[in-house]
Amino acid sequence: MISGMTDTVVPPALHPDRLLPAEPGVRAIARRLYDAVRELPVISPHGHVDPRLLLDDEPFSDPASLFVTPDHYITRLLHASGVPLELLGVGQGPLGEDGSRAAWRALCSHWDVYRGTPVRFWLESELAEIFDVSAPPSAETADAIYDELAARLGEDAYRPRALYERFRIAVLATTDDPCDDLSAHAALAADPTWPGRVIPTFRPDRYLEPALPGWTDAVARLGEVADVDTGDYPGYVRALEERRRFFVSNGATSADHSHEDVRTDPLDPAEAARIYRAALKGDATRDEAVAFRRHMLLEMARMSCEDGLVMTLHPAVRRGHHSPSAAAFGPDTGHDIPLRVEFTDALRPLLERFGTHPGFHLIVFTLDETVWSRELAPLAGFYPSVYLGAPWWFLDAPEAIRRFRGAVTETAGFSRTSGFVDDTRAFCSIPARHDMSRRVDAGVLAQLVAEHRLDEEEAVETAVDLVTGTPTRAFKL
């Protein structure tokens, strides 16, 4: 059963001990630890679900648009297996009946490529535990499963708000452009029939990168929305500060940043102003644009110390690695690839200024797991502001989560971590992803109990805290 779901019959194919340790004695401990957390509410402090999904509460249109098209975890491996992205409906808007069936058939007929992947675990959990589908996906069963899912999606119990309550989501954070009017968040907050909590997240990347196409227009729009003249550098900084305050007033608790590196080298204010003027004219060099972005990341930390927004970093991804696919299908369609990254020296200017500032929280994620024990755990083990972001994106998998715990716990413990983040656009995968994390952490803690390094009562307290207290503290929820 997925944590947070009740009265669900688990088909035989889904073993109740999946992901728990194989050794019988450790597994017995892990079962007890998992039982302590399986029904706890889901706290989702970083994700990409559109808040209008819950505001409008319209039925999901079709199985492919729900499971396949928006989820680059699924589409990228299908593409690697020879399925064209256009067949999957990527970047094409609403799918018709024929298009939706074709995308669904592509998934089912390539079910074998997901063996051993977390995607397989999530999809099996969703199909069996949310939609009561018992047949394994295959080319032969694709149409029957599609019809079964389509029938379910027509029922009120499978509308977004009903599923939100069924999943027991306590907090759902979205990711939002600084110029967004947050009208969907405001309408949800004002709706007396809506009991949930959906909060925005300030995501300013495109406004900090002068080298990006459209940056000048974006900055002009920022000034317009903030009602601040962004014709000079001080005005640009004020506009960002104003929009951050607006997000805070609408419930935001964090600001999210993703650049190719996390260097935070400061610029003299006069130099920052000079580069800003050159960038507005289109005259800034590539090196100047990078220096400005690194300086502005430091400025974002300064602003977080003032307005209280948690600063989250998840750097080092080559966006749009395959330029033809980026041009044809847009961003976030499966062809972003991780890079190496350095943190110790890169974050030193930021941490020397703000690392011990009261109330400042810096949550650092990485796709480069070589830095977990070498850099990130030691940083979190000293600076009171630094929390270790849970494995995410390419690393939000059982084996990687176990490696993460093994790499960082000896230096930073459990308390200096962020709690799990699902980082998903696929709404129905949220409970399955959190359930995976709970099962894996139950196994990690059970091993510590079996080795007499923790008593079981402490392990239960830790398991519960990782699900509830840890993300609440780290993300100021």
Buried (B, 14 or more C-beta within 10 A) or exposed (E): BBBBBEEEEEBEEBEEBBBBBEBEEBBBBBBBBBEBBBEBBBBBBBBBBBBBBBBEBEEBBBBBBBBBBBBBBBBBBBBEEEBEBEBBBBBBEEBEEEBBBBBBBBBBBBBEBBEEBBBBBBBBBBBBBBBEBBBBBEEEBBEEBBEBBBEBBEEEEBBBBEBBEBBBBBBBBBBBBBBBEBEBBBBBBEBEEBEBBBBBBBBBBBBBBBBBEEBBEBBEBBBEBBEBEBBEBBBBBBBBBBBBBBBBEBBBBBBBBBBBBBBBBBBEEEBBBBBBBBBBEEEBEEEBBBBBBBBBBBBBBBBBBBBBBBBBBBBBBEEBEBEEBBEEBEEBBBBBEBEEBBBEEBBBBBBEBBBEBEEBBBBBBBBBBEBBBEBBBBBBBBBBBBBBBBBBBBBBBBEBBBBBBEBBBEBBBBBBBBBBBBBBBBBBBBBBBBBBBBBBBBBBBBBBBBEEEBEBEEBBBBBBBBBBBBBBBBBBB
